[in-house]
Amino acid sequence: MSKMKINWQRDHWGNEYIILGDPPKKTTYRYTIVGDRVEEIKEVVVHTFTMGDVDDPDLYAAQPLWEWQESEQGKWVMEYAVETPVWHRMVDHFDRGYRYKVTAKFQGARLTEWLLRHTK
């Protein structure tokens, strides 16, 4: 397995996140042209879990992230997402730990398929 540099990023709310896999090689815009129509790209939360107050939460979060990525749902997301999915770490003040969420960007038929399969 190759060693890759972990590139931590921070959003405008102060939450830290890291990209699963290689960083995106292109800029993804909100809208894209497919054939003769314009399609919107939406970012959706595809997986969430909580982590207790541990010394190194990212080290402990690696196992649930890997298990999700190797599941049927995770493999589908990794295959059909417009960009590589990203995981975010947030402080969970209610549970005094951390909340992790994985987000992915989908467009068109794949977005519809995701919403039909995984929304309640």
LUMKOLMAR-463197 format. One line per field, with one value per atom (N, C-alpha, C): residue in three letters; chain; atom name; z, y, x. Coordinates in nm, 4 decimals. Layout:
BEGIN
rest = ALA, ...
kette = A, ...
atom = CA, ...
Z = Z, ...
Y = Y, ...
X = X, ...
! end
This chain:
BEGIN
rest = MET, MET, MET, SER, SER, SER, LYS, LYS, LYS, MET, MET, MET, LYS, LYS, LYS, ILE, ILE, ILE, ASN, ASN, ASN, TRP, TRP, TRP, GLN, GLN, GLN, ARG, ARG, ARG, ASP, ASP, ASP, HIS, HIS, HIS, TRP, TRP, TRP, GLY, GLY, GLY, ASN, ASN, ASN, GLU, GLU, GLU, TYR, TYR, TYR, ILE, ILE, ILE, ILE, ILE, ILE, LEU, LEU, LEU, GLY, GLY, GLY, ASP, ASP, ASP, PRO, PRO, PRO, PRO, PRO, PRO, LYS, LYS, LYS, LYS, LYS, LYS, THR, THR, THR, THR, THR, THR, TYR, TYR, TYR, ARG, ARG, ARG, TYR, TYR, TYR, THR, THR, THR, ILE, ILE, ILE, VAL, VAL, VAL, GLY, GLY, GLY, ASP, ASP, ASP, ARG, ARG, ARG, VAL, VAL, VAL, GLU, GLU, GLU, GLU, GLU, GLU, ILE, ILE, ILE, LYS, LYS, LYS, GLU, GLU, GLU, VAL, VAL, VAL, VAL, VAL, VAL, VAL, VAL, VAL, HIS, HIS, HIS, THR, THR, THR, PHE, PHE, PHE, THR, THR, THR, MET, MET, MET, GLY, GLY, GLY, ASP, ASP, ASP, VAL, VAL, VAL, ASP, ASP, ASP, ASP, ASP, ASP, PRO, PRO, PRO, ASP, ASP, ASP, LEU, LEU, LEU, TYR, TYR, TYR, ALA, ALA, ALA, ALA, ALA, ALA, GLN, GLN, GLN, PRO, PRO, PRO, LEU, LEU, LEU, TRP, TRP, TRP, GLU, GLU, GLU, TRP, TRP, TRP, GLN, GLN, GLN, GLU, GLU, GLU, SER, SER, SER, GLU, GLU, GLU, GLN, GLN, GLN, GLY, GLY, GLY, LYS, LYS, LYS, TRP, TRP, TRP, VAL, VAL, VAL, MET, MET, MET, GLU, GLU, GLU, TYR, TYR, TYR, ALA, ALA, ALA, VAL, VAL, VAL, GLU, GLU, GLU, THR, THR, THR, PRO, PRO, PRO, VAL, VAL, VAL, TRP, TRP, TRP, HIS, HIS, HIS, ARG, ARG, ARG, MET, MET, MET, VAL, VAL, VAL, ASP, ASP, ASP, HIS, HIS, HIS, PHE, PHE, PHE, ASP, ASP, ASP, ARG, ARG, ARG, GLY, GLY, GLY, TYR, TYR, TYR, ARG, ARG, ARG, TYR, TYR, TYR, LYS, LYS, LYS, VAL, VAL, VAL, THR, THR, THR, ALA, ALA, ALA, LYS, LYS, LYS, PHE, PHE, PHE, GLN, GLN, GLN, GLY, GLY, GLY, ALA, ALA, ALA, ARG, ARG, ARG, LEU, LEU, LEU, THR, THR, THR, GLU, GLU, GLU, TRP, TRP, TRP, LEU, LEU, LEU, LEU, LEU, LEU, ARG, ARG, ARG, HIS, HIS, HIS, THR, THR, THR, LYS, LYS, LYS
kette = A, A, A, A, A, A, A, A, A, A, A, A, A, A, A, A, A, A, A, A, A, A, A, A, A, A, A, A, A, A, A, A, A, A, A, A, A, A, A, A, A, A, A, A, A, A, A, A, A, A, A, A, A, A, A, A, A, A, A, A, A, A, A, A, A, A, A, A, A, A, A, A, A, A, A, A, A, A, A, A, A, A, A, A, A, A, A, A, A, A, A, A, A, A, A, A, A, A, A, A, A, A, A, A, A, A, A, A, A, A, A, A, A, A, A, A, A, A, A, A, A, A, A, A, A, A, A, A, A, A, A, A, A, A, A, A, A, A, A, A, A, A, A, A, A, A, A, A, A, A, A, A, A, A, A, A, A, A, A, A, A, A, A, A, A, A, A, A, A, A, A, A, A, A, A, A, A, A, A, A, A, A, A, A, A, A, A, A, A, A, A, A, A, A, A, A, A, A, A, A, A, A, A, A, A, A, A, A, A, A, A, A, A, A, A, A, A, A, A, A, A, A, A, A, A, A, A, A, A, A, A, A, A, A, A, A, A, A, A, A, A, A, A, A, A, A, A, A, A, A, A, A, A, A, A, A, A, A, A, A, A, A, A, A, A, A, A, A, A, A, A, A, A, A, A, A, A, A, A, A, A, A, A, A, A, A, A, A, A, A, A, A, A, A, A, A, A, A, A, A, A, A, A, A, A, A, A, A, A, A, A, A, A, A, A, A, A, A, A, A, A, A, A, A, A, A, A, A, A, A, A, A, A, A, A, A, A, A, A, A, A, A, A, A, A, A, A, A, A, A, A, A, A, A, A, A, A, A, A, A
atom = N, CA, C, N, CA, C, N, CA, C, N, CA, C, N, CA, C, N, CA, C, N, CA, C, N, CA, C, N, CA, C, N, CA, C, N, CA, C, N, CA, C, N, CA, C, N, CA, C, N, CA, C, N, CA, C, N, CA, C, N, CA, C, N, CA, C, N, CA, C, N, CA, C, N, CA, C, N, CA, C, N, CA, C, N, CA, C, N, CA, C, N, CA, C, N, CA, C, N, CA, C, N, CA, C, N, CA, C, N, CA, C, N, CA, C, N, CA, C, N, CA, C, N, CA, C, N, CA, C, N, CA, C, N, CA, C, N, CA, C, N, CA, C, N, CA, C, N, CA, C, N, CA, C, N, CA, C, N, CA, C, N, CA, C, N, CA, C, N, CA, C, N, CA, C, N, CA, C, N, CA, C, N, CA, C, N, CA, C, N, CA, C, N, CA, C, N, CA, C, N, CA, C, N, CA, C, N, CA, C, N, CA, C, N, CA, C, N, CA, C, N, CA, C, N, CA, C, N, CA, C, N, CA, C, N, CA, C, N, CA, C, N, CA, C, N, CA, C, N, CA, C, N, CA, C, N, CA, C, N, CA, C, N, CA, C, N, CA, C, N, CA, C, N, CA, C, N, CA, C, N, CA, C, N, CA, C, N, CA, C, N, CA, C, N, CA, C, N, CA, C, N, CA, C, N, CA, C, N, CA, C, N, CA, C, N, CA, C, N, CA, C, N, CA, C, N, CA, C, N, CA, C, N, CA, C, N, CA, C, N, CA, C, N, CA, C, N, CA, C, N, CA, C, N, CA, C, N, CA, C, N, CA, C, N, CA, C, N, CA, C, N, CA, C, N, CA, C, N, CA, C, N, CA, C, N, CA, C, N, CA, C, N, CA, C, N, CA, C, N, CA, C, N, CA, C, N, CA, C, N, CA, C, N, CA, C, N, CA, C
Z = 0.0000, 0.0000, 0.0000, -0.0878, -0.0978, 0.0145, 0.0557, 0.1587, 0.0900, 0.1405, 0.0847, 0.1960, 0.1599, 0.2557, 0.2933, 0.4218, 0.4673, 0.4601, 0.3801, 0.3589, 0.4315, 0.5562, 0.6346, 0.5769, 0.5719, 0.5260, 0.6276, 0.6284, 0.7256, 0.6503, 0.6811, 0.6160, 0.6911, 0.6441, 0.7043, 0.8417, 0.8885, 1.0232, 1.1204, 1.0707, 1.1561, 1.1666, 1.0923, 1.0948, 1.0067, 1.0549, 0.9774, 0.8942, 0.7781, 0.6942, 0.6112, 0.5581, 0.4732, 0.3593, 0.2443, 0.1264, 0.1283, 0.1025, 0.0943, -0.0410, -0.0430, -0.1695, -0.2254, -0.3563, -0.4223, -0.4258, -0.4159, -0.4244, -0.5635, -0.5743, -0.7054, -0.8031, -0.9274, -1.0292, -1.1088, -1.0852, -1.1574, -1.0632, -1.1024, -1.0252, -1.0652, -0.9667, -0.9943, -0.9697, -1.0674, -1.0553, -1.0159, -0.9796, -0.9362, -1.0517, -1.1705, -1.2882, -1.3915, -1.4678, -1.5745, -1.6964, -1.8125, -1.9362, -1.9781, -1.9939, -2.0385, -2.1644, -2.2783, -2.4054, -2.4338, -2.4426, -2.4732, -2.3521, -2.2316, -2.1128, -2.0021, -1.9071, -1.7926, -1.6711, -1.5998, -1.4806, -1.3600, -1.2478, -1.1229, -1.0458, -0.9853, -0.9008, -0.7572, -0.6814, -0.5411, -0.4510, -0.3380, -0.2374, -0.1303, -0.1035, -0.0054, 0.1002, 0.2192, 0.3265, 0.3026, 0.2856, 0.2531, 0.3717, 0.4776, 0.5934, 0.7129, 0.8315, 0.9550, 1.0666, 1.1605, 1.2814, 1.3884, 1.5131, 1.6237, 1.6838, 1.7452, 1.8101, 1.9488, 2.0489, 2.1853, 2.2019, 2.3217, 2.3521, 2.3705, 2.2653, 2.2668, 2.2393, 2.2643, 2.2464, 2.1013, 2.0091, 1.8669, 1.7902, 1.7760, 1.7161, 1.5711, 1.4960, 1.3558, 1.3429, 1.4352, 1.4336, 1.4620, 1.5592, 1.5915, 1.4848, 1.4135, 1.3090, 1.1822, 1.1686, 1.0472, 1.0227, 1.1282, 1.1095, 1.0584, 1.1217, 1.0667, 0.9260, 0.8974, 0.7622, 0.6604, 0.6957, 0.6050, 0.5859, 0.6946, 0.6833, 0.5960, 0.6100, 0.5246, 0.3787, 0.3557, 0.2189, 0.1509, 0.2264, 0.1704, 0.1663, 0.2210, 0.2160, 0.0762, 0.0517, -0.0785, -0.1046, -0.0033, -0.0168, -0.0431, 0.0313, 0.0148, -0.1220, -0.1705, -0.3032, -0.4117, -0.3966, -0.4951, -0.4965, -0.3780, -0.3687, -0.4285, -0.3963, -0.4478, -0.6002, -0.6565, -0.8011, -0.8751, -0.8220, -0.8977, -0.8550, -0.7540, -0.7129, -0.8188, -0.8352, -0.9332, -0.8934, -0.7656, -0.7097, -0.6004, -0.5542, -0.4433, -0.3194, -0.2487, -0.1275, -0.0218, 0.0661, 0.1687, 0.3042, 0.4069, 0.5413, 0.6231, 0.7116, 0.7950, 0.9414, 1.0245, 1.1692, 1.2374, 1.3246, 1.3979, 1.5456, 1.6307, 1.7737, 1.8046, 1.8802, 1.9205, 2.0684, 2.0956, 2.2335, 2.3156, 2.2522, 2.3245, 2.3806, 2.2990, 2.3424, 2.3934, 2.3912, 2.4355, 2.3616, 2.2335, 2.1480, 2.0126, 1.9083, 1.7713, 1.6834, 1.5868, 1.4864, 1.3525, 1.2814, 1.1489, 1.0442, 0.9302, 0.8189, 0.6901, 0.5994, 0.4681, 0.3677, 0.2857, 0.1839, 0.0454, -0.0502, -0.1892, -0.2813, -0.3996, -0.4989, -0.6088, -0.6392, -0.7449, -0.8404, -0.9603, -1.0569, -1.1318, -1.1826, -1.2721, -1.2175, -1.2988, -1.2661, -1.1413, -1.1196, -1.0008, -0.8734, -0.8777, -0.7627, -0.7343, -0.8370, -0.8206, -0.7647, -0.8160, -0.7672, -0.6195, -0.5809, -0.4410, -0.3520, -0.3926, -0.3120, -0.3007, -0.4062, -0.4013, -0.3148, -0.3198, -0.2426, -0.0942, -0.0607, 0.0760, 0.1534, 0.1058, 0.1858, 0.2370, 0.3509, 0.4138, 0.4110
Y = -0.1165, 0.0000, 0.1230, 0.2164, 0.3355, 0.4325, 0.5056, 0.6062, 0.7336, 0.7893, 0.9143, 1.0173, 1.1407, 1.2491, 1.2795, 1.2901, 1.3250, 1.4754, 1.5190, 1.6609, 1.7047, 1.7509, 1.7955, 1.9249, 1.9377, 2.0610, 2.1002, 2.2273, 2.2781, 2.3588, 2.3326, 2.4090, 2.5394, 2.6181, 2.7501, 2.7443, 2.6285, 2.6135, 2.5639, 2.5324, 2.4851, 2.3350, 2.2599, 2.1144, 2.0671, 1.9686, 1.9142, 1.7967, 1.7796, 1.6661, 1.6253, 1.5041, 1.4504, 1.3749, 1.3723, 1.3076, 1.1595, 1.0707, 0.9269, 0.8991, 0.8516, 0.8209, 0.9412, 0.9401, 1.0479, 1.1750, 1.2913, 1.4162, 1.4351, 1.5126, 1.5337, 1.5972, 1.5522, 1.6041, 1.7168, 1.7407, 1.8460, 1.9190, 2.0378, 2.1152, 2.0744, 2.0433, 2.0063, 2.1282, 2.1632, 2.2766, 2.2271, 2.3191, 2.2811, 2.2246, 2.2756, 2.2290, 2.1777, 2.0767, 2.0237, 1.9960, 2.0033, 1.9786, 1.8343, 1.7595, 1.6209, 1.6121, 1.5970, 1.5936, 1.7275, 1.7274, 1.8509, 1.9033, 1.8587, 1.9057, 1.9441, 2.0211, 2.0633, 1.9835, 1.9239, 1.8464, 1.9094, 1.9021, 1.9568, 1.8474, 1.8849, 1.7932, 1.8254, 1.7235, 1.7426, 1.6629, 1.7231, 1.6549, 1.6015, 1.4720, 1.4085, 1.3357, 1.3239, 1.2472, 1.1005, 1.0186, 0.8780, 0.7846, 0.8348, 0.7497, 0.8381, 0.8020, 0.8737, 0.7723, 0.8093, 0.7298, 0.8186, 0.7742, 0.8508, 0.7758, 0.8524, 0.7982, 0.8605, 0.7815, 0.8322, 0.9216, 0.9707, 1.0575, 0.9703, 0.9581, 0.8760, 0.9646, 0.9104, 0.9891, 1.0299, 0.9370, 0.9646, 0.9188, 1.0053, 0.9617, 0.9166, 0.9760, 0.9370, 0.7967, 0.7579, 0.6224, 0.5213, 0.5513, 0.4625, 0.4651, 0.5764, 0.5879, 0.5136, 0.4783, 0.4119, 0.2791, 0.2023, 0.0723, 0.0861, 0.1694, 0.1827, 0.2424, 0.3328, 0.3888, 0.2809, 0.1990, 0.0924, -0.0108, -0.0484, -0.1460, -0.0931, 0.0367, 0.0945, 0.0966, 0.1347, 0.1424, 0.0067, -0.1007, -0.2358, -0.2996, -0.2326, -0.2857, -0.2642, -0.3248, -0.3086, -0.1624, -0.0951, 0.0461, 0.1306, 0.1068, 0.1829, 0.1624, 0.0398, 0.0132, 0.0839, 0.0861, 0.1547, 0.3035, 0.3633, 0.5064, 0.5361, 0.4562, 0.4795, 0.4682, 0.3831, 0.3628, 0.4746, 0.5200, 0.6102, 0.7565, 0.7920, 0.9326, 1.0115, 1.1378, 1.2245, 1.2482, 1.2724, 1.2887, 1.1847, 1.1717, 1.0815, 1.1303, 1.0429, 1.0849, 1.1413, 1.2240, 1.2928, 1.2632, 1.2411, 1.2253, 1.3484, 1.3816, 1.5013, 1.4597, 1.5263, 1.5018, 1.6265, 1.6086, 1.7199, 1.6841, 1.7830, 1.7598, 1.7411, 1.6365, 1.6082, 1.6462, 1.7654, 1.8145, 1.7370, 1.6860, 1.6134, 1.4819, 1.4066, 1.2776, 1.2870, 1.4059, 1.4299, 1.3397, 1.3439, 1.2650, 1.3312, 1.2495, 1.2999, 1.2362, 1.3108, 1.2610, 1.2660, 1.1550, 1.1467, 1.1340, 1.1983, 1.1800, 1.1729, 1.0886, 1.0741, 1.1373, 1.2277, 1.2922, 1.2556, 1.2501, 1.2199, 1.3049, 1.3310, 1.4099, 1.3183, 1.3341, 1.2563, 1.3499, 1.2995, 1.3754, 1.2833, 1.3407, 1.2714, 1.1435, 1.0389, 0.9106, 0.8474, 0.8671, 0.8085, 0.8749, 1.0057, 1.0746, 1.0215, 1.0058, 0.9518, 0.8103, 0.7276, 0.5902, 0.5886, 0.6738, 0.6813, 0.7221, 0.8239, 0.8721, 0.7669, 0.6935, 0.5892, 0.4714, 0.4360, 0.3221, 0.3519, 0.4727, 0.4963, 0.6061, 0.6587, 0.7554, 0.6906, 0.7360, 0.6761, 0.7711
X = 0.0841, 0.0000, 0.0888, 0.0582, 0.1414, 0.1089, 0.2115, 0.1900, 0.1436, 0.0368, -0.0092, -0.0124, 0.0163, 0.0154, -0.1293, -0.1550, -0.2889, -0.3036, -0.3979, -0.4194, -0.5451, -0.5280, -0.6425, -0.6949, -0.8252, -0.8878, -0.9926, -1.0279, -1.1251, -1.2300, -1.3575, -1.4636, -1.4878, -1.5828, -1.6027, -1.6697, -1.7125, -1.7642, -1.6571, -1.5402, -1.4323, -1.4228, -1.5052, -1.4982, -1.3835, -1.3100, -1.1996, -1.2473, -1.1873, -1.2217, -1.1019, -1.1105, -1.0048, -1.0716, -1.0088, -1.0646, -1.0268, -1.1243, -1.0972, -1.0335, -0.9122, -0.8463, -0.7728, -0.7538, -0.6811, -0.7650, -0.6997, -0.7753, -0.8332, -0.9414, -1.0026, -0.9042, -0.9086, -0.8190, -0.8831, -1.0108, -1.0805, -1.1740, -1.2106, -1.3052, -1.4460, -1.5285, -1.6667, -1.7542, -1.8303, -1.9206, -2.0585, -2.1452, -2.2795, -2.3610, -2.3402, -2.4130, -2.3142, -2.3551, -2.2719, -2.3603, -2.3002, -2.3738, -2.3505, -2.4604, -2.4552, -2.5396, -2.4722, -2.5444, -2.6098, -2.7417, -2.8139, -2.8912, -2.8566, -2.9278, -2.8282, -2.8760, -2.7957, -2.8415, -2.7461, -2.7779, -2.7103, -2.7786, -2.7258, -2.6523, -2.5412, -2.4656, -2.5009, -2.5415, -2.5795, -2.4866, -2.4533, -2.3729, -2.4667, -2.4582, -2.5454, -2.4621, -2.5186, -2.4547, -2.4881, -2.3844, -2.4065, -2.3828, -2.3164, -2.2907, -2.2578, -2.3065, -2.2723, -2.2494, -2.1656, -2.1463, -2.0846, -2.0927, -2.0370, -1.9188, -1.8312, -1.7124, -1.7059, -1.6774, -1.6676, -1.5465, -1.5284, -1.4152, -1.2908, -1.2124, -1.0916, -0.9708, -0.8513, -0.7296, -0.7070, -0.7220, -0.7013, -0.8255, -0.9264, -1.0521, -1.0379, -0.9468, -0.9311, -0.8750, -0.7887, -0.7346, -0.8459, -0.9309, -1.0419, -1.1512, -1.1652, -1.2670, -1.2267, -1.1013, -1.0538, -1.1264, -1.1509, -1.2171, -1.3608, -1.4465, -1.5818, -1.5835, -1.4904, -1.4833, -1.4468, -1.3489, -1.3061, -1.4167, -1.4843, -1.5929, -1.7061, -1.7376, -1.8416, -1.7959, -1.6706, -1.6189, -1.6191, -1.6016, -1.6000, -1.7389, -1.8412, -1.9766, -2.0354, -2.1513, -2.2165, -2.2505, -2.3025, -2.3370, -2.2124, -2.1059, -1.9821, -1.9189, -1.9186, -1.8626, -1.9428, -2.0757, -2.1599, -2.1286, -2.1163, -2.0854, -1.9485, -1.8494, -1.7139, -1.7108, -1.7939, -1.7952, -1.8685, -1.9824, -2.0682, -2.0642, -1.9894, -1.9798, -1.9039, -1.9416, -1.8759, -1.7307, -1.7064, -1.5722, -1.5528, -1.4308, -1.4025, -1.4772, -1.5495, -1.6207, -1.5251, -1.5791, -1.5005, -1.5630, -1.4775, -1.5331, -1.5017, -1.5964, -1.5877, -1.5951, -1.5145, -1.5192, -1.5728, -1.6718, -1.7304, -1.7372, -1.7219, -1.7362, -1.8837, -1.9144, -2.0511, -2.0640, -2.1138, -2.1215, -2.2226, -2.3264, -2.4297, -2.3751, -2.3030, -2.2485, -2.1058, -2.0493, -1.9108, -1.8127, -1.8235, -1.7348, -1.7250, -1.7289, -1.7158, -1.8218, -1.8679, -1.9612, -1.8882, -1.8924, -1.8305, -1.9404, -1.9205, -2.0131, -1.9323, -1.9800, -1.9185, -2.0141, -1.9619, -2.0439, -1.9914, -2.0827, -2.0463, -2.1321, -2.0796, -2.1523, -2.2042, -2.3345, -2.3984, -2.4702, -2.4969, -2.5751, -2.6690, -2.7763, -2.8679, -2.9266, -2.9190, -2.9808, -2.9190, -2.7906, -2.7260, -2.7770, -2.8019, -2.8597, -2.9989, -3.0793, -3.2145, -3.2091, -3.1200, -3.1060, -3.0673, -2.9728, -2.9307, -3.0491, -3.1211, -3.2336, -3.3437, -3.3700, -3.4730, -3.4315, -3.3039, -3.2560, -3.2415, -3.1973, -3.1483, -3.2185, -3.3296, -3.4045, -3.5310, -3.5743, -3.6917, -3.8073
! end
